[in-house]
Amino acid sequence: MSENGKYTFTYWNIPGRGESIRALMAIGGLDFEENFVPLPLPLPNPEDSELIPFDDGTWGQMKNSTPWGSLPTLTLPDGRTFGQQRAILRYLAKTIQYNGMPLYPTNAEDALLVDGFLDVIEDIWPVLADTQDPIEKAPLLSTMLGMGVQEQFLAEQMDKTSGPLALKFDHIERAASNEGPYLLGGLLSVADVFLFAAICWWGAGMFPSMDPILADRPKIKRSIESVGALENLRKYYAGLKDERQKLPTVGEKHYADYYGNFHALCGI
């Protein structure tokens, strides 16, 4: 059984793919513990630090024991452990309610639309986060290794007429409800939480800010701002803000800054 009968969430101590799960559990008021795994990056650990942020061999030892050989994982209170980000999100969204409604729709057509949002957001991840060669083409690794933002690569991807990423964000904007405040209109769903966590992370971990993503996309902006205004989420980020300041600085990047957009949207 998970310690103290709580959920245990295992992931790196950065937002990454795991932050949407953290945010969803916070919105649902679930009692969960964080199990931080040192990042598998070839960087020295800071001296006299309470944290071990970088690879000490932990991930290599545990990788094959995870359900799918990857993180994040979620251990349920009964001790069973499951993996894959979107599978975990769908499971939690079916059990968590907001204003009496589950965050994964019971209506088949609404669920179909939510899955479409999840899938197109997922399509964006490898462009920004996967390892690419040369390093100048890897926006996430560039910031994590303290090398700064790869502005030329992002400018090409976000060109308003032909940029592949810009077109995907435009598709999300067009598919969102005109009514609001959420992607499905008045119904908060796991898709809003996924979008909130992704854009906050991309806007700090790969882009210099969220502005290139949100410019001329008012429905996307409305959705993530509405998620950030949720009281349970505000309390969650407020409670962690000081602790995040202990994260390391690599080159020109203080890893605490990865959480800046989350704090800003939550008004803390």
Secondary structure per residue as TSV (DSSP state, phi and psi in degrees):
chain	resnum	aa	ss	phi	psi
A	1	M	-	360.0	143.6
A	2	S	-	-58.7	142.7
A	3	E	G	-54.4	132.1
A	4	N	G	64.1	16.2
A	5	G	G	68.0	21.1
A	6	K	-	-97.9	167.7
A	7	Y	E	-71.6	144.4
A	8	T	E	-122.0	124.9
A	9	F	E	-108.7	124.0
A	10	T	E	-112.3	122.5
A	11	Y	E	-169.2	175.6
A	12	W	-	-71.0	163.0
A	13	N	S	-91.0	56.4
A	14	I	S	-141.7	168.3
A	15	P	S	-64.2	-64.5
A	16	G	G	48.9	-148.5
A	17	R	G	-75.2	-14.7
A	18	G	G	-84.5	-18.0
A	19	E	H	-66.6	-30.6
A	20	S	H	-63.5	-34.9
A	21	I	H	-70.9	-43.9
A	22	R	H	-58.0	-46.7
A	23	A	H	-63.5	-40.8
A	24	L	H	-64.5	-43.4
A	25	M	H	-65.4	-36.6
A	26	A	H	-64.7	-44.3
A	27	I	H	-59.4	-39.4
A	28	G	T	-80.1	-3.8
A	29	G	T	68.8	25.4
A	30	L	-	-76.0	146.0
A	31	D	-	-88.5	111.3
A	32	F	E	-138.9	153.0
A	33	E	E	-110.7	148.0
A	34	E	E	-94.4	131.1
A	35	N	E	-116.2	95.1
A	36	F	E	-80.9	130.4
A	37	V	-	-105.5	130.9
A	38	P	-	-56.6	137.8
A	39	L	B	-64.1	133.7
A	40	P	-	-79.9	64.7
A	41	L	-	-117.8	145.1
A	42	P	S	-80.4	63.1
A	43	L	-	-126.4	145.1
A	44	P	-	-73.5	143.3
A	45	N	-	-76.7	141.0
A	46	P	-	-61.3	143.9
A	47	E	T	-72.7	147.1
A	48	D	T	54.5	37.0
A	49	S	-	-104.1	142.6
A	50	E	S	-70.9	-19.7
A	51	L	-	-98.3	151.4
A	52	I	-	-116.3	83.2
A	53	P	-	-74.9	-24.4
A	54	F	B	-117.9	167.5
A	55	D	-	-51.0	120.4
A	56	D	S	-118.7	16.7
A	57	G	S	94.6	-6.1
A	58	T	H	-60.0	-48.6
A	59	W	H	-64.9	-40.9
A	60	G	H	-60.8	-33.8
A	61	Q	H	-76.6	-30.8
A	62	M	H	-100.9	-12.9
A	63	K	G	-52.6	-49.5
A	64	N	G	-72.0	-13.7
A	65	S	G	-90.9	-6.4
A	66	T	S	-80.0	156.1
A	67	P	T	-55.9	-37.7
A	68	W	T	-126.2	14.7
A	69	G	S	70.9	27.7
A	70	S	S	-154.3	166.5
A	71	L	S	-116.4	152.2
A	72	P	-	-85.6	164.2
A	73	T	E	-130.2	156.0
A	74	L	E	-127.7	122.7
A	75	T	E	-97.9	123.6
A	76	L	-	-76.6	163.0
A	77	P	T	-56.6	-22.9
A	78	D	T	-86.6	1.3
A	79	G	S	98.3	-11.0
A	80	R	-	-76.2	140.7
A	81	T	E	-115.7	136.2
A	82	F	E	-129.2	156.3
A	83	G	E	-128.8	-176.8
A	84	Q	-	77.0	116.8
A	85	Q	H	-52.1	-54.9
A	86	R	H	-72.5	-28.9
A	87	A	H	-64.6	-43.5
A	88	I	H	-64.4	-42.6
A	89	L	H	-60.2	-45.0
A	90	R	H	-64.8	-41.2
A	91	Y	H	-59.5	-50.9
A	92	L	H	-63.4	-40.4
A	93	A	H	-65.9	-25.5
A	94	K	H	-76.4	-21.3
A	95	T	H	-103.1	-21.3
A	96	I	-	-94.0	135.7
A	97	Q	E	-117.0	150.8
A	98	Y	E	-134.3	125.0
A	99	N	T	52.7	39.5
A	100	G	T	80.1	3.8
A	101	M	E	-121.3	137.2
A	102	P	E	-65.5	151.8
A	103	L	S	-81.2	-4.0
A	104	Y	S	-114.2	118.3
A	105	P	-	-61.4	144.8
A	106	T	S	-84.1	-23.6
A	107	N	S	-71.1	128.0
A	108	A	H	-61.9	-39.5
A	109	E	H	-69.6	-40.2
A	110	D	H	-64.5	-40.0
A	111	A	H	-63.7	-38.0
A	112	L	H	-61.4	-42.8
A	113	L	H	-67.4	-41.8
A	114	V	H	-59.9	-44.5
A	115	D	H	-62.7	-35.1
A	116	G	H	-62.6	-43.6
A	117	F	H	-61.5	-46.3
A	118	L	H	-59.7	-41.1
A	119	D	H	-70.8	-40.7
A	120	V	H	-71.3	-34.0
A	121	I	H	-64.2	-40.9
A	122	E	H	-61.9	-34.1
A	123	D	H	-61.6	-25.9
A	124	I	H	-77.4	-30.2
A	125	W	H	-53.5	-52.4
A	126	P	H	-64.2	-27.3
A	127	V	H	-64.1	-37.8
A	128	L	H	-96.9	-32.6
A	129	A	H	-110.5	-20.1
A	130	D	S	-77.4	156.0
A	131	T	-	-65.3	132.5
A	132	Q	-	-131.9	156.8
A	133	D	S	-125.2	123.8
A	134	P	S	-78.4	175.0
A	135	I	G	-59.7	-27.7
A	136	E	G	-62.8	-16.4
A	137	K	G	-98.3	7.7
A	138	A	-	-115.3	88.1
A	139	P	H	-57.1	-39.8
A	140	L	H	-71.4	-51.1
A	141	L	H	-58.4	-34.1
A	142	S	H	-59.6	-46.4
A	143	T	H	-73.8	-37.5
A	144	M	H	-67.8	-27.6
A	145	L	T	-92.8	9.4
A	146	G	T	76.6	22.6
A	147	M	-	-96.7	-3.2
A	148	G	-	92.1	-178.1
A	149	V	-	-85.8	137.3
A	150	Q	-	-87.9	81.7
A	151	E	H	-67.6	-38.7
A	152	Q	H	-65.0	-44.7
A	153	F	H	-58.6	-45.8
A	154	L	H	-67.7	-37.4
A	155	A	H	-60.7	-41.2
A	156	E	H	-66.9	-41.2
A	157	Q	H	-68.3	-29.7
A	158	M	T	-104.8	13.5
A	159	D	-	-56.2	131.0
A	160	K	T	-67.2	-21.0
A	161	T	T	-100.4	-30.4
A	162	S	T	-138.9	-0.4
A	163	G	-	-68.5	126.5
A	164	P	H	-58.7	-40.9
A	165	L	H	-71.1	-40.4
A	166	A	H	-58.0	-40.3
A	167	L	H	-65.7	-36.6
A	168	K	H	-67.3	-42.1
A	169	F	H	-63.9	-35.8
A	170	D	H	-64.7	-36.9
A	171	H	H	-63.2	-41.8
A	172	I	H	-62.5	-43.4
A	173	E	H	-60.2	-45.1
A	174	R	H	-68.2	-33.8
A	175	A	H	-77.6	-19.8
A	176	A	S	-70.2	148.8
A	177	S	-	-61.4	145.8
A	178	N	S	-77.5	-13.4
A	179	E	S	-85.5	-48.1
A	180	G	-	75.1	178.0
A	181	P	S	-83.2	-4.4
A	182	Y	B	-110.2	176.0
A	183	L	T	-60.4	-34.2
A	184	L	T	-94.4	10.6
A	185	G	B	99.9	-116.2
A	186	G	S	-86.4	-1.1
A	187	L	-	-105.3	113.1
A	188	L	-	-67.9	135.2
A	189	S	-	-137.2	170.8
A	190	V	H	-60.6	-25.7
A	191	A	H	-64.1	-38.5
A	192	D	H	-63.6	-41.3
A	193	V	H	-67.9	-41.1
A	194	F	H	-61.5	-43.7
A	195	L	H	-66.2	-44.2
A	196	F	H	-55.2	-52.0
A	197	A	H	-66.2	-38.9
A	198	A	H	-66.8	-48.7
A	199	I	H	-69.4	-38.7
A	200	C	H	-60.1	-40.2
A	201	W	H	-72.4	-49.2
A	202	W	H	-59.9	-37.2
A	203	G	H	-72.1	-5.0
A	204	A	H	-123.7	-32.5
A	205	G	H	-88.7	-19.5
A	206	M	T	-130.5	-46.9
A	207	F	S	-90.1	159.3
A	208	P	S	-68.7	-21.9
A	209	S	S	-165.3	179.6
A	210	M	S	-80.8	-11.0
A	211	D	H	-55.5	-44.9
A	212	P	H	-60.8	-28.5
A	213	I	H	-79.8	-40.5
A	214	L	H	-86.3	-19.1
A	215	A	T	-59.1	126.4
A	216	D	T	64.5	21.7
A	217	R	-	-131.0	70.5
A	218	P	H	-65.5	-28.1
A	219	K	H	-74.5	-36.1
A	220	I	H	-64.0	-45.4
A	221	K	H	-60.3	-43.2
A	222	R	H	-61.5	-42.7
A	223	S	H	-62.0	-51.0
A	224	I	H	-71.3	-31.6
A	225	E	H	-66.7	-36.5
A	226	S	H	-67.5	-38.4
A	227	V	H	-65.1	-44.1
A	228	G	H	-61.6	-22.9
A	229	A	T	-83.5	-6.5
A	230	L	-	-67.1	129.8
A	231	E	H	-61.8	-43.4
A	232	N	H	-61.1	-36.5
A	233	L	H	-71.6	-40.2
A	234	R	H	-58.4	-44.0
A	235	K	H	-64.5	-39.2
A	236	Y	H	-61.2	-50.7
A	237	Y	H	-70.7	-34.2
A	238	A	H	-61.6	-38.6
A	239	G	H	-70.0	-19.8
A	240	L	H	-105.6	-8.5
A	241	K	H	-59.1	-46.8
A	242	D	H	-66.2	-39.7
A	243	E	H	-63.9	-35.0
A	244	R	H	-64.6	-23.3
A	245	Q	T	-65.3	-14.5
A	246	K	T	-80.9	-6.4
A	247	L	S	-64.6	154.9
A	248	P	-	-76.4	166.3
A	249	T	E	-111.2	129.6
A	250	V	E	-123.5	116.3
A	251	G	T	58.4	-121.8
A	252	E	T	-95.1	8.0
A	253	K	E	-114.8	117.6
A	254	H	E	-88.7	119.8
A	255	Y	G	-62.3	-21.6
A	256	A	G	-60.6	-27.8
A	257	D	G	-66.7	-18.6
A	258	Y	G	-61.3	-22.0
A	259	Y	G	-97.2	1.5
A	260	G	H	-59.8	-41.6
A	261	N	H	-68.8	-35.1
A	262	F	H	-61.8	-45.6
A	263	H	H	-65.5	-40.3
A	264	A	H	-64.4	-45.7
A	265	L	H	-68.6	-25.8
A	266	C	T	-89.9	1.6
A	267	G	T	67.5	35.6
A	268	I	-	-124.6	360.0
